[in-house]
């Protein structure tokens, strides 16, 4: 049975009442009517002059924002008078093992759907590859990840969503220029207000571009004169390609390959800041996972070690293109998923290396550990509770200093001991 339809159990009911009593005083401090009035003054006094200065007409502005109210249901709001919401790292969410990202059932479903679309848009993809030099697999994999090829619901009216965040979200300074950019998109006439939908966080259409990225990178892929990333797959795919090419995609290189790494190559040598010539990695004993040498054509190019679970998972040698994918979403696992799915559209082979057991601690535990590392002078890339390459490198160097076995991944004992 769907849990949402299960009868309310007494204990849950009691908990709900306790929760209501707990939030009531804070909520009472938020005067919604006054906040709505302040929102209207802010739109008229601050946003209109800013929008007008970048070419938004009064007609466009009034059509977009006349009569708009705040969306109080959005996450991460910090209305005037309310205590700020807890930071995500304060939430006791369990740390998610990197292997969980690569669910085989999910990947196989994405491969099947993606292959159909690659066949359907064969001619479009030919033209996009010719123009931008980004392979179709990468484009379709990003499309898959961002919106399940446009099948995911993208239900929020973009202007109202962005205006609410720009007025009263925890990251309002981040959202304010995005609201202005969204008004510029409307002014351009590429999309109507009714069709301009976003995620709850204001990301637009099937490729989930923030409005400022839309202004920079969206292109008309089907030649009808509009850049419609909401309804036109050729526009979606060409816009993703334009983004990647402008962010530095090298058409002569792949994204990376799975590799075997000998013990003599420490896991803390990974990451974008520790690139080496491919010939150097080969000389150090790194091989393709099937035992073949690293690609000879690449031997004079810089390459990077990537070990998303330290020694407790598969290892990769990646090119600069891997870090271009990260410009889309700054996560090693995101970029690896995109590269891996792109490969699987051809051969549908899983990684050879296995993901070991990682976890048994919360993101808050990791964040506390990161703060301790920062206090000791290590750069862990911020105490966000996520284990990115900087945290893995810091953990590996710390393990090496102590003479511990190198894993470059935190474990439950470590996060508890470094508090
Ligand atoms: Ca178009």
Boltz pocket constraint, residues with backbone or C-beta under 6 A from the ligand:
constraints:
  - pocket:
      binder: B
      contacts: [[A, 219], [A, 220], [A, 221], [A, 222], [A, 223], [A, 224], [A, 225], [A, 226], [A, 227], [A, 228], [A, 232], [A, 235]]
      max_distance: 6.0
